[in-house]
């Protein structure tokens, strides 16, 4: 590589230079991303368990398999007791964070979710991440008071026009306002984007990476766009289908540009690169693994994209496989909540 991460100019031009790098330089890019991850985040891989507690959604995002307009989806919502029971089993399975994820729907009330967060914090040792879309500042504040540690809300694309086309009735400005509210409230905030959406250009991809840095996020989740057949984009192809290396280049550049952020090896990498995608992601900048703890009877009903890996695997088998994969890479399973590195550094500086 021409420069070390500490001497980089974090600009769109720098991102584009990395993204357009040829085969002769790409291994150096991956090596730099892995070194940056090791130096700033260590070798721990934190396992955060997801519970997809409802696939009911009021939105009609053009790419999403659980969009409101998809009549082929069998809708479900877990009860509070089902969520608590599933979360309670996590701490014995190397997982110290529960990620409560659902479609964006006002039908699942703020008070109900707040009560579930309180119970999880009282009855388990888990940290709580919530991901249920755009909400009001007052709602985020209330959930924080209930014990919510983190919130995850992807902006999906930094291009306002493309965002508007993909998300009828919503705007990028509104999404960024939500992210700003979360950060103002002192909530650990995660966001990210899809790689290769129809209409995306390399300039947009580079700007996506730059926006993540500008937002100064605690966690950043990215993954390839995978068309779902029951959506308006079902017949579209990923922009980088003929250049799949771009999925890993984007991840590597994201790490170099965001050395102190948690970055998960998302399931979509395994969907496109079976049995090795997430391993490669962990070797190219990622440091989080997020297994699915949704009750088996509902996993096939929460398909944001087709052929999602692990939907038929028993939870214990899935967890055992995740731990084995992490250790086979010479990495360690992280202990404790794995809170924001940025927050910890800020607290140290204040003392």
Secondary structure, DSSP 8 states (H G I E B T S, - for coil): --S-GGG---SHHHHHHHHT--HHHHHHHHHHHHHHHHHHH-SEEEEEEEEEEE---S---TT-TT-TT-TT----B--HHHHHHHHHTGGGGTEEEEEEEE---TTS-HHHHHHHHHHHHHHSS-EEEEE-----HHHHHHHHHHT--EEE---B-S-HHHHHHHSTT--HHHHHHHHHHHHHTT-EEEEEEEES-TT--HHHHHHHHHHHHHHT-SEEEEEE----TTSTTTT---TTTT-THHHHHHHHHHHHH-TTSEEB--HHHHHHSTTTHHHHHHHTT--EE--B-S-HHHHTT--SSSS-TTTTS-HHHHHHHHHHHHHHTT-EE--S----HHHHHHHHHH-
